[in-house]
Amino acid sequence: MKRSNRLILLIGVFLAIVAFVLVLLTSGGSGGGGQTPPPTTLKTVIAAVDIPLGTKVTADMLKTQDLAPTARNPGTYEDAGQVVGQTARREISADAQITTSDFALTTSDVTDSIPLTNRAIAVQVDQVTGVGTLIKPGDHVDMVVGFASDKFPVISVDPSTPGGSGVTAVSGLNNTSVKLLLSGMQVLGTLLPPPTTVEGQPPAEGGETPATLTGQQEIVLLSVNAQQAEVIKFAQMDGSISLILRSPKDYVDEAGEPIEPIPPETSGVTLKVLVDEYDVLVPQLVETLLPAVGR
Protein backbone atom coordinates (compact mmCIF):
# COMPACT_ATOMS: atom_id res chain seq x y z
CA MET A 1 0.00 0.00 0.00
CA LYS A 2 2.77 2.38 0.84
CA ARG A 3 4.61 1.74 -2.43
CA SER A 4 1.42 2.27 -4.47
CA ASN A 5 0.68 5.53 -2.64
CA ARG A 6 4.16 6.79 -3.37
CA LEU A 7 3.74 5.87 -7.04
CA ILE A 8 0.45 7.76 -7.28
CA LEU A 9 2.02 10.79 -5.58
CA LEU A 10 4.98 10.81 -7.97
CA ILE A 11 2.67 10.52 -10.96
CA GLY A 12 0.63 13.47 -9.67
CA VAL A 13 3.73 15.62 -9.20
CA PHE A 14 4.93 14.69 -12.66
CA LEU A 15 1.59 15.63 -14.25
CA ALA A 16 1.58 18.96 -12.39
CA ILE A 17 5.07 19.77 -13.71
CA VAL A 18 4.03 18.85 -17.24
CA ALA A 19 0.92 21.07 -16.98
CA PHE A 20 3.01 23.97 -15.68
CA VAL A 21 5.48 23.65 -18.56
CA LEU A 22 2.62 23.55 -21.09
CA VAL A 23 1.14 26.73 -19.62
CA LEU A 24 4.50 28.50 -19.94
CA LEU A 25 4.95 27.34 -23.52
CA THR A 26 1.41 28.43 -24.46
CA SER A 27 1.74 31.91 -22.95
CA GLY A 28 5.19 32.41 -24.48
CA GLY A 29 3.99 31.51 -27.95
CA SER A 30 1.00 33.87 -27.90
CA GLY A 31 3.10 36.97 -28.73
CA GLY A 32 3.50 38.67 -25.37
CA GLY A 33 0.24 38.01 -23.61
CA GLY A 34 -2.29 38.45 -26.44
CA GLN A 35 -1.07 41.85 -27.82
CA THR A 36 -2.67 42.82 -31.15
CA PRO A 37 -0.16 43.18 -33.99
CA PRO A 38 0.12 46.70 -35.49
CA PRO A 39 -2.13 47.41 -38.51
CA THR A 40 -0.59 47.02 -41.93
CA THR A 41 -2.70 49.87 -43.42
CA LEU A 42 -4.44 53.01 -42.14
CA LYS A 43 -7.31 55.02 -43.57
CA THR A 44 -5.98 58.25 -45.12
CA VAL A 45 -7.94 61.30 -46.30
CA ILE A 46 -7.12 62.23 -49.92
CA ALA A 47 -8.19 65.20 -52.08
CA ALA A 48 -10.62 63.95 -54.71
CA VAL A 49 -10.32 67.18 -56.75
CA ASP A 50 -8.08 70.23 -56.90
CA ILE A 51 -8.90 72.45 -53.90
CA PRO A 52 -8.01 76.11 -54.56
CA LEU A 53 -6.57 78.43 -51.96
CA GLY A 54 -9.27 79.89 -49.71
CA THR A 55 -11.84 77.15 -50.45
CA LYS A 56 -13.97 75.79 -47.63
CA VAL A 57 -13.62 72.01 -47.89
CA THR A 58 -16.76 69.92 -48.43
CA ALA A 59 -17.28 66.17 -48.23
CA ASP A 60 -17.48 65.72 -52.01
CA MET A 61 -13.94 67.10 -52.35
CA LEU A 62 -12.51 64.21 -50.32
CA LYS A 63 -11.97 60.48 -50.51
CA THR A 64 -10.19 57.93 -48.33
CA GLN A 65 -7.59 55.30 -49.14
CA ASP A 66 -5.92 52.55 -47.14
CA LEU A 67 -2.19 53.27 -47.06
CA ALA A 68 0.74 51.68 -45.30
CA PRO A 69 1.88 53.71 -42.27
CA THR A 70 5.22 54.33 -43.95
CA ALA A 71 3.47 55.82 -47.01
CA ARG A 72 1.50 58.42 -45.04
CA ASN A 73 2.74 62.02 -44.72
CA PRO A 74 3.15 63.64 -41.28
CA GLY A 75 -0.06 65.17 -40.00
CA THR A 76 -2.31 63.19 -42.35
CA TYR A 77 -5.99 62.84 -41.38
CA GLU A 78 -7.73 59.48 -40.97
CA ASP A 79 -11.32 60.77 -40.82
CA ALA A 80 -12.81 63.05 -43.49
CA GLY A 81 -15.06 64.59 -40.84
CA GLN A 82 -11.97 66.26 -39.35
CA VAL A 83 -11.38 68.12 -42.62
CA VAL A 84 -14.88 69.14 -43.77
CA GLY A 85 -15.56 72.81 -43.04
CA GLN A 86 -11.93 73.89 -42.81
CA THR A 87 -10.55 76.57 -45.16
CA ALA A 88 -7.61 75.66 -47.38
CA ARG A 89 -4.74 78.05 -46.67
CA ARG A 90 -2.82 76.82 -49.70
CA GLU A 91 -3.68 75.04 -52.96
CA ILE A 92 -4.23 71.28 -52.61
CA SER A 93 -3.79 69.12 -55.70
CA ALA A 94 -6.10 66.23 -56.53
CA ASP A 95 -4.95 62.85 -55.12
CA ALA A 96 -2.73 64.59 -52.54
CA GLN A 97 -2.90 63.52 -48.92
CA ILE A 98 -4.70 66.08 -46.72
CA THR A 99 -2.49 67.20 -43.84
CA THR A 100 -2.70 69.72 -41.02
CA SER A 101 -0.25 71.98 -42.86
CA ASP A 102 -2.88 72.55 -45.58
CA PHE A 103 -4.88 74.58 -43.06
CA ALA A 104 -2.02 76.25 -41.19
CA LEU A 105 -1.35 79.99 -41.50
CA THR A 106 2.06 80.06 -43.16
CA THR A 107 3.89 82.15 -45.74
CA SER A 108 6.49 79.54 -46.62
CA ASP A 109 4.80 78.58 -49.90
CA VAL A 110 3.54 81.97 -51.13
CA THR A 111 5.42 81.66 -54.45
CA ASP A 112 3.59 78.46 -55.37
CA SER A 113 0.24 80.12 -54.58
CA ILE A 114 0.63 83.04 -57.01
CA PRO A 115 -1.66 82.48 -60.04
CA LEU A 116 -0.13 82.51 -63.50
CA THR A 117 0.82 86.07 -64.70
CA ASN A 118 -0.01 87.56 -61.28
CA ARG A 119 2.34 89.11 -58.74
CA ALA A 120 2.50 89.30 -54.96
CA ILE A 121 2.65 92.71 -53.29
CA ALA A 122 2.79 93.60 -49.59
CA VAL A 123 0.41 96.08 -47.95
CA GLN A 124 0.87 97.21 -44.37
CA VAL A 125 -2.28 97.73 -42.31
CA ASP A 126 -3.19 97.96 -38.64
CA GLN A 127 -6.15 97.06 -36.45
CA VAL A 128 -8.30 99.84 -37.92
CA THR A 129 -7.26 99.72 -41.58
CA GLY A 130 -6.93 95.92 -41.69
CA VAL A 131 -10.18 94.62 -40.15
CA GLY A 132 -8.63 94.15 -36.73
CA THR A 133 -5.69 92.25 -38.29
CA LEU A 134 -8.08 89.30 -38.82
CA ILE A 135 -7.26 88.93 -42.52
CA LYS A 136 -6.00 85.40 -43.30
CA PRO A 137 -4.49 83.58 -46.30
CA GLY A 138 -7.18 82.61 -48.80
CA ASP A 139 -9.45 85.55 -47.93
CA HIS A 140 -10.53 88.11 -50.52
CA VAL A 141 -10.27 91.83 -49.87
CA ASP A 142 -11.12 95.15 -51.52
CA MET A 143 -8.96 98.24 -51.20
CA VAL A 144 -10.32 101.68 -50.29
CA VAL A 145 -7.97 104.63 -50.73
CA GLY A 146 -8.34 108.11 -49.29
CA PHE A 147 -6.47 111.19 -50.49
CA ALA A 148 -6.18 114.18 -48.20
CA SER A 149 -7.44 117.59 -49.30
CA ASP A 150 -3.93 118.96 -49.80
CA LYS A 151 -3.48 116.52 -52.68
CA PHE A 152 -6.12 118.39 -54.72
CA PRO A 153 -5.35 122.11 -54.48
CA VAL A 154 -7.90 124.46 -56.06
CA ILE A 155 -6.22 127.11 -58.20
CA SER A 156 -7.66 130.49 -59.20
CA VAL A 157 -6.35 133.26 -61.41
CA ASP A 158 -4.70 136.08 -59.53
CA PRO A 159 -5.71 139.34 -61.25
CA SER A 160 -3.20 141.29 -59.20
CA THR A 161 -0.27 139.79 -61.09
CA PRO A 162 1.07 141.49 -64.19
CA GLY A 163 -1.17 140.66 -67.11
CA GLY A 164 -3.43 138.63 -64.80
CA SER A 165 -1.54 135.48 -65.71
CA GLY A 166 -0.62 134.42 -62.17
CA VAL A 167 -2.44 131.79 -60.14
CA THR A 168 -2.96 131.31 -56.44
CA ALA A 169 -4.20 128.37 -54.32
CA VAL A 170 -7.61 128.77 -52.72
CA SER A 171 -7.47 127.83 -49.04
CA GLY A 172 -10.21 126.71 -46.70
CA LEU A 173 -11.75 124.09 -49.04
CA ASN A 174 -12.21 120.41 -48.18
CA ASN A 175 -10.91 118.47 -51.17
CA THR A 176 -10.63 115.06 -49.48
CA SER A 177 -11.45 112.18 -51.87
CA VAL A 178 -12.21 108.53 -51.01
CA LYS A 179 -12.72 105.70 -53.50
CA LEU A 180 -12.84 101.90 -53.60
CA LEU A 181 -10.19 101.37 -56.24
CA LEU A 182 -9.52 97.61 -56.34
CA SER A 183 -11.75 94.66 -55.51
CA GLY A 184 -11.53 90.90 -55.17
CA MET A 185 -7.81 90.58 -54.45
CA GLN A 186 -6.88 87.27 -52.85
CA VAL A 187 -4.65 87.11 -49.80
CA LEU A 188 -1.61 84.86 -50.31
CA GLY A 189 -0.19 85.21 -46.82
CA THR A 190 0.03 87.42 -43.74
CA LEU A 191 2.80 88.39 -41.36
CA LEU A 192 2.01 89.27 -37.76
CA PRO A 193 4.25 89.97 -34.76
CA PRO A 194 4.27 87.26 -32.06
CA PRO A 195 1.06 87.30 -29.95
CA THR A 196 1.22 89.06 -26.60
CA THR A 197 -1.03 88.86 -23.60
CA VAL A 198 -2.61 91.88 -21.97
CA GLU A 199 -1.45 92.25 -18.39
CA GLY A 200 -4.15 92.58 -15.80
CA GLN A 201 -6.91 91.16 -18.03
CA PRO A 202 -8.16 87.56 -17.73
CA PRO A 203 -8.32 85.43 -20.87
CA ALA A 204 -11.65 85.52 -22.67
CA GLU A 205 -13.81 82.45 -23.20
CA GLY A 206 -11.95 79.86 -25.25
CA GLY A 207 -8.56 81.02 -24.01
CA GLU A 208 -8.41 84.12 -26.20
CA THR A 209 -7.10 87.46 -24.94
CA PRO A 210 -9.61 90.34 -24.97
CA ALA A 211 -9.12 92.59 -27.99
CA THR A 212 -7.38 95.89 -27.31
CA LEU A 213 -6.37 98.74 -29.58
CA THR A 214 -2.62 98.37 -29.43
CA GLY A 215 -1.85 99.69 -32.92
CA GLN A 216 -0.66 96.24 -33.94
CA GLN A 217 0.54 96.08 -37.54
CA GLU A 218 -0.06 93.36 -40.12
CA ILE A 219 1.62 92.74 -43.47
CA VAL A 220 -0.85 91.38 -46.03
CA LEU A 221 0.51 89.72 -49.18
CA LEU A 222 -1.92 90.21 -52.08
CA SER A 223 -2.18 88.50 -55.45
CA VAL A 224 -2.48 91.27 -58.09
CA ASN A 225 -1.89 91.95 -61.77
CA ALA A 226 0.63 94.50 -62.99
CA GLN A 227 -1.87 97.37 -63.24
CA GLN A 228 -3.17 96.74 -59.73
CA ALA A 229 0.40 96.75 -58.43
CA GLU A 230 0.89 100.26 -59.85
CA VAL A 231 -2.32 101.52 -58.26
CA ILE A 232 -1.34 100.09 -54.87
CA LYS A 233 2.14 101.61 -55.05
CA PHE A 234 0.73 105.06 -55.85
CA ALA A 235 -1.75 104.75 -52.98
CA GLN A 236 1.04 103.74 -50.61
CA MET A 237 3.08 106.80 -51.56
CA ASP A 238 0.36 109.45 -51.66
CA GLY A 239 -2.77 108.12 -49.97
CA SER A 240 -4.23 106.19 -47.06
CA ILE A 241 -5.08 102.51 -47.63
CA SER A 242 -7.74 100.39 -45.93
CA LEU A 243 -8.39 96.72 -46.76
CA ILE A 244 -11.97 95.56 -46.35
CA LEU A 245 -12.77 91.87 -45.95
CA ARG A 246 -15.09 90.15 -48.44
CA SER A 247 -17.54 87.39 -47.59
CA PRO A 248 -16.49 83.95 -48.93
CA LYS A 249 -20.12 83.52 -50.04
CA ASP A 250 -19.46 86.06 -52.79
CA TYR A 251 -17.20 83.54 -54.51
CA VAL A 252 -19.47 80.47 -54.67
CA ASP A 253 -22.90 79.91 -56.19
CA GLU A 254 -25.83 78.15 -54.54
CA ALA A 255 -24.36 74.77 -55.52
CA GLY A 256 -21.03 75.63 -53.93
CA GLU A 257 -19.24 76.03 -57.27
CA PRO A 258 -16.61 78.81 -57.51
CA ILE A 259 -17.66 81.99 -59.33
CA GLU A 260 -16.19 85.44 -60.00
CA PRO A 261 -18.36 88.15 -58.40
CA ILE A 262 -19.32 91.23 -60.38
CA PRO A 263 -16.98 94.14 -59.49
CA PRO A 264 -18.77 96.72 -57.34
CA GLU A 265 -19.64 100.11 -58.81
CA THR A 266 -19.19 103.01 -56.44
CA SER A 267 -19.33 106.77 -56.91
CA GLY A 268 -16.49 107.67 -54.60
CA VAL A 269 -16.91 110.24 -51.88
CA THR A 270 -16.01 113.92 -51.63
CA LEU A 271 -17.56 116.61 -49.47
CA LYS A 272 -19.72 117.68 -52.43
CA VAL A 273 -21.00 114.10 -52.91
CA LEU A 274 -21.92 113.93 -49.21
CA VAL A 275 -23.82 117.22 -49.54
CA ASP A 276 -25.58 116.38 -52.80
CA GLU A 277 -26.37 112.69 -52.28
CA TYR A 278 -26.36 112.16 -48.51
CA ASP A 279 -27.90 115.47 -47.42
CA VAL A 280 -24.97 116.50 -45.26
CA LEU A 281 -25.79 119.99 -44.06
CA VAL A 282 -23.75 122.89 -45.29
CA PRO A 283 -22.83 125.37 -42.56
CA GLN A 284 -24.88 128.55 -42.78
CA LEU A 285 -23.18 131.85 -43.40
CA VAL A 286 -23.98 134.20 -40.57
CA GLU A 287 -23.67 137.89 -41.32
CA THR A 288 -22.60 140.01 -38.38
CA LEU A 289 -23.23 143.75 -38.39
CA LEU A 290 -20.40 145.65 -36.81
CA PRO A 291 -21.11 148.90 -35.04
CA ALA A 292 -20.13 152.04 -36.88
CA VAL A 293 -16.84 153.48 -35.85
CA GLY A 294 -16.85 157.25 -35.24
CA ARG A 295 -14.38 159.39 -37.06
Beta strands, then each sheet from edge to edge (+ up, - down):
strand 1: 42-47
strand 2: 62-67
strand 3: 119-126
strand 4: 140-147
strand 5: 154-158
strand 6: 166-170
strand 7: 177-191
strand 8: 217-224
strand 9: 240-245
sheet 1: 1+ 2-
sheet 2: 3+ 8- 7+ 4- 9+
sheet 3: 5+ 6-
end
